[in-house]
């Protein structure tokens, strides 16, 4: 499936549902849905996004997931069964994350606090350090495991898997996602 630019633009400002099941151990928090994600209703769906290949390489998921045409019920269930959940800081879809305002990210941070209170994951992993710093006013936050918890969950800041984050590879993303998954008890 492909989309024209006009078709993708028609999804601007759309929202998609979180993917969080009972027993979520590792909650990934993206920055916001891209237009392709909004069009398919599947997180990290843009072709070429390295999120699912990194999860597979890290051993977090046990089989390939390609959501570029949407996510199957089986793929959703596989993530849930593995203890993986996905949400976003900002809920509205944009072509690029830099279209979001600092206020939107801060409001999203409040929402994520509530999501974590309700779902009680073991670890929360924010995929994007700049968005995290902006959302929570923490200019000194560093990548990796944070000293403080987040609503009782271990707090990690991991790289965003977008192709715009070109200095990260599937292997480096996998290593960093794996560290958060180990902390969450998904992997040994």
C-alpha positions in Angstrom: 0.0 0.0 0.0 1.2 3.5 -0.8 -0.2 6.9 -0.2 0.0 10.1 -2.2 1.2 13.2 -0.4 -2.4 14.5 -0.5 -3.7 11.3 1.0 -1.1 11.5 3.8 -1.9 15.2 4.4 -5.5 14.3 4.9 -4.4 12.5 8.1 -2.8 15.6 9.6 -3.9 16.2 13.2 -5.5 12.7 13.4 -5.0 10.6 16.6 -4.5 6.9 16.9 -5.1 4.6 19.8 -2.4 3.5 22.2 -1.3 -0.1 22.0 -1.2 -1.2 25.6 -2.4 -4.5 26.9 -2.7 -6.0 30.4 0.6 -6.9 31.8 2.6 -4.2 29.9 6.1 -4.4 31.2 7.9 -2.0 28.7 6.0 1.0 27.5 7.6 2.9 24.6 6.7 6.5 24.3 7.1 7.9 20.8 7.1 11.6 20.1 3.9 11.7 18.1 2.2 9.8 15.2 3.5 10.5 11.8 1.1 10.9 8.9 1.8 7.3 7.7 1.1 6.0 11.2 -2.2 8.0 11.3 -3.2 6.6 7.8 -2.6 3.0 8.8 -3.5 3.2 12.5 -0.2 1.5 13.4 2.6 3.0 15.5 6.0 3.5 13.8 4.4 2.4 10.5 6.3 4.5 7.9 8.3 2.3 5.6 11.9 2.4 6.6 11.2 3.1 10.3 13.7 1.0 12.3 11.5 0.4 15.4 10.3 -3.1 14.7 13.6 -4.3 13.1 15.4 -3.0 16.2 12.9 -4.8 18.5 13.5 -8.0 16.5 17.3 -7.7 16.6 17.2 -7.0 20.3 15.1 -10.2 20.9 12.2 -8.2 22.3 9.9 -9.6 19.7 10.3 -13.0 18.2 9.2 -12.5 14.6 9.1 -9.8 12.0 6.4 -7.1 12.2 5.9 -4.8 9.2 3.0 -2.4 9.9 3.4 -0.2 6.8 0.0 -1.4 5.6 -1.5 -1.5 9.1 -0.9 -3.9 11.9 -2.6 -7.2 12.0 -4.4 -8.4 15.1 -1.8 -11.2 15.4 1.0 -8.6 15.4 -0.8 -6.5 18.0 -1.3 -9.6 20.2 2.4 -10.6 19.8 3.5 -7.2 21.2 1.0 -7.4 24.0 2.1 -11.0 24.8 5.7 -9.9 24.9 4.8 -7.2 27.4 5.4 -4.3 25.0 3.1 -1.2 24.8 3.3 1.9 22.7 2.0 5.4 23.2 3.1 9.0 22.3 3.9 12.2 24.0 1.8 14.3 21.6 -1.4 12.7 20.2 -1.8 14.6 16.9 -0.3 13.4 13.7 2.2 15.6 11.9 4.6 15.1 9.0 7.6 15.9 11.3 7.9 16.0 15.1 9.4 19.5 14.9 5.9 20.8 13.9 4.9 20.3 17.5 5.0 23.1 20.0 6.7 22.9 23.4 3.2 23.3 25.0 1.9 20.3 23.1 4.8 18.2 24.4 4.3 19.4 28.0 0.5 18.6 27.8 1.5 15.3 26.4 3.8 14.7 29.3 0.9 15.1 31.7 -1.1 12.6 29.7 1.7 10.1 29.7 1.9 10.4 33.5 -1.7 9.4 33.6 -1.3 6.5 31.2 1.6 5.2 33.2 -0.4 5.5 36.5 -3.2 3.5 34.9 -1.2 0.8 33.1 1.7 0.4 35.6 4.5 -0.8 33.3 7.8 -1.8 34.8 9.7 0.5 32.5 8.8 3.5 30.4 11.2 4.2 27.5 10.9 7.6 25.8 12.1 7.4 22.2 13.6 10.9 21.7 15.7 12.9 24.1 14.9 16.3 22.8 11.2 15.8 23.0 11.6 14.3 26.5 13.6 17.4 27.6 11.0 19.7 26.2 8.0 17.9 27.6 9.4 17.7 31.1 11.6 20.8 31.2 14.6 18.6 32.0 17.4 20.1 29.9 20.0 18.0 31.6 18.4 14.6 30.9 20.9 12.2 29.3 20.3 9.1 27.2 19.9 5.8 29.0 18.5 4.8 32.4 17.5 7.9 34.5 18.2 8.1 38.3 14.5 8.9 39.0 11.5 6.7 38.3 8.4 7.8 36.4 5.2 7.1 38.3 6.9 4.1 39.9 8.3 2.7 36.6 11.9 2.7 35.6 12.7 5.6 33.3 14.7 5.3 30.2 15.4 7.7 27.3 16.2 5.8 24.2 16.9 7.0 20.6 14.0 7.7 18.3 14.0 5.1 15.4 13.1 7.7 12.7 15.4 7.8 9.7 16.0 11.4 10.6 18.0 10.1 13.5 20.6 8.9 11.0 23.6 8.4 13.4 21.7 5.5 15.0 21.6 2.1 13.2 19.3 -0.9 13.7 22.1 -2.4 15.7 22.6 0.6 18.0 18.9 1.0 18.5 18.6 -2.7 19.3 21.3 -2.5 21.9 19.6 0.4 23.7 16.1 -1.0 23.4 17.5 -4.3 24.8 18.9 -2.6 27.9 15.5 -1.2 28.7 13.8 -4.6 28.0 16.3 -6.3 30.4 15.4 -3.7 33.0 11.7 -4.4 32.4 12.2 -8.2 32.8 11.2 -9.0 29.3 14.6 -10.4 28.5 17.2 -12.2 30.7 
